Amino acid sequence: MTEREKMLLGENYDPSDDELVRLRLNARLLTETLNQTSVSFSEKRVEIIKSLFGSTGNNIHIESTFNCDYGLNIHVGENFHANFGCVILDVAEVRIGDNCFIGPQVGIYTATHPIDPIQRKSGIESGKPVTIGNNCWIGGHATINPGVTLGENVVVASGAVVTKSFASNLVIGGNPARVLKVIEPS
């Protein structure tokens, strides 16, 4: 099994593997190009995002700066918007539904490291996928941790640290995030 296959299966993998280094470099070059492309060239920016991500809807918008590990493991639906300073560490899949809005300085992380210091020192890593349902809004400076699934119509309050999964139709916030309110869609 390749290191990339291990990575995508959530197993321990070696990030110094030649293929993974090459894929990360490609993502860095594409995000560098995206971040240096003027907002007046919106079609070019969309083209770059589509070549970076694994899949997208047609209507997508990302403010610069944006950073990710691979890009290929990020899948977003229609009407996706990420505000300034978004970071998505996509060593595992990140799936974001339709009509989702990501506030400024949001971090979505799939990457994780061993708790044991000897294993961590070896350089191995692993990842857990993140899934965000349709019609979600992630407030500024929120953090979505590895392995989290958010249902549909979830609002994550600014500054929240989401360490576990939540069902649909909720406002969540705090550190660690907890249910603040149930949403009754009209």
C-alpha positions in Angstrom: 0.0 0.0 0.0 1.3 3.5 -0.9 1.8 6.2 1.7 -0.9 8.2 -0.1 -3.4 5.2 0.2 -2.5 4.9 3.9 -3.1 8.6 4.4 -6.5 8.5 2.8 -7.5 5.5 4.8 -6.7 7.3 8.1 -3.7 5.0 8.9 -0.3 6.2 10.0 1.8 7.3 7.0 5.1 8.9 6.2 4.6 12.5 4.9 8.1 12.6 3.5 7.1 10.1 0.8 8.1 11.4 -2.6 4.6 11.3 -4.1 3.2 13.2 -1.1 5.9 15.8 -1.2 5.3 16.3 -4.9 1.5 16.7 -4.3 2.0 19.2 -1.5 4.4 21.2 -3.6 1.7 21.3 -6.4 -0.9 22.6 -3.9 1.6 25.2 -2.6 2.2 26.4 -6.1 -1.5 26.6 -7.0 -2.4 28.4 -3.7 0.5 30.8 -4.3 -0.9 31.5 -7.7 -4.5 31.9 -6.4 -3.3 34.2 -3.6 -1.4 36.4 -6.1 -4.2 36.5 -8.7 -6.2 39.8 -8.5 -9.8 39.7 -7.5 -10.6 41.5 -10.7 -9.8 38.1 -12.5 -12.6 36.1 -10.9 -12.8 33.6 -13.7 -9.1 32.8 -13.5 -9.4 32.4 -9.7 -12.3 29.9 -10.1 -10.2 28.0 -12.7 -7.3 27.8 -10.2 -9.6 26.6 -7.4 -11.2 24.0 -9.7 -7.7 22.7 -10.6 -6.7 22.6 -6.9 -9.7 20.9 -5.3 -10.9 17.4 -5.9 -14.4 18.6 -6.9 -16.4 21.8 -6.7 -19.8 23.2 -7.7 -19.8 25.9 -10.3 -20.3 28.9 -8.0 -17.3 29.1 -5.7 -15.4 32.0 -4.2 -12.4 32.0 -2.0 -10.8 35.2 -0.6 -7.0 35.3 -0.4 -5.2 34.2 1.5 -6.1 30.5 1.3 -3.9 27.6 2.2 -4.2 23.8 2.2 -2.1 20.7 2.2 -3.1 18.9 -0.9 -6.3 20.4 -2.3 -7.2 17.2 -4.1 -8.9 15.9 -0.9 -11.2 18.9 -0.7 -14.7 18.6 -2.2 -17.1 21.6 -2.0 -20.7 22.0 -3.4 -22.5 24.8 -5.0 -22.4 28.3 -3.6 -19.2 27.9 -1.6 -17.6 30.9 0.0 -14.5 31.0 2.1 -13.5 34.4 3.6 -9.9 35.7 4.2 -7.3 33.4 5.9 -9.0 30.1 5.5 -6.8 27.0 6.1 -7.9 23.5 5.3 -5.4 20.7 6.2 -6.7 18.0 3.9 -4.6 14.9 4.6 -8.0 13.1 4.7 -11.1 14.1 2.8 -12.9 17.3 3.5 -16.5 17.3 2.1 -18.5 20.5 2.3 -22.1 20.7 1.1 -24.0 23.3 -0.9 -24.6 26.8 0.2 -21.8 26.9 2.8 -20.1 30.0 4.1 -16.7 29.9 5.9 -15.8 33.0 7.9 -12.4 34.7 8.1 -9.5 32.9 9.7 -11.3 29.5 9.9 -9.3 26.4 10.3 -10.5 23.0 9.1 -8.1 20.3 10.1 -8.0 16.6 9.2 -4.3 16.1 10.2 -3.4 14.5 13.5 -0.2 13.3 15.1 0.5 10.5 17.7 0.0 11.5 21.3 3.0 9.3 22.3 6.2 11.5 22.0 8.4 8.8 20.7 5.9 8.0 17.8 5.4 11.7 17.2 9.1 12.2 16.9 9.3 9.6 14.2 7.4 11.9 11.9 4.4 9.7 11.2 1.0 11.3 10.8 -2.5 10.3 10.2 -5.8 12.0 9.4 -9.5 11.8 10.0 -12.1 13.1 7.5 -14.3 16.2 8.1 -17.8 16.4 6.6 -19.9 19.6 6.7 -23.5 19.4 5.5 -25.5 21.7 3.3 -26.4 25.3 4.3 -23.7 25.6 7.1 -22.1 28.8 8.2 -18.8 28.6 10.1 -18.1 31.8 12.0 -14.7 33.6 12.0 -11.8 32.1 13.9 -13.7 28.8 14.4 -11.7 25.6 14.4 -13.0 22.3 13.0 -11.0 19.4 14.3 -10.2 16.0 12.7 -13.0 13.5 12.4 -15.9 16.0 12.9 -19.1 15.7 11.0 -21.6 18.6 11.0 -25.2 18.0 9.8 -27.2 20.4 7.6 -28.1 23.9 8.6 -25.4 24.1 11.3 -24.1 27.5 12.4 -20.8 27.5 14.2 -20.3 30.6 16.4 -17.2 32.7 16.0 -14.2 31.3 17.9 -15.7 27.9 18.5 -13.5 24.9 18.7 -15.4 21.9 17.3 -14.0 18.7 18.7 -16.9 16.3 18.1 -19.7 15.8 15.6 -23.1 17.5 15.7 -26.5 16.8 14.1 -28.5 19.2 11.9 -30.3 22.4 12.6 -28.1 23.6 15.5 -26.1 26.7 16.5 -23.0 25.5 18.3 -20.3 27.5 20.0 -17.7 27.6 22.8 -14.5 25.7 23.6 -15.2 22.9 23.3 -18.3 23.6 21.1 -21.7 22.7 22.5 -25.3 23.2 21.4 -26.3 26.8 22.0 -29.7 26.7 20.2 -31.8 24.5 18.0 -32.8 26.0 14.7 -36.4 25.6 13.4 -36.1 26.1 9.6 -39.0 28.2 8.3 
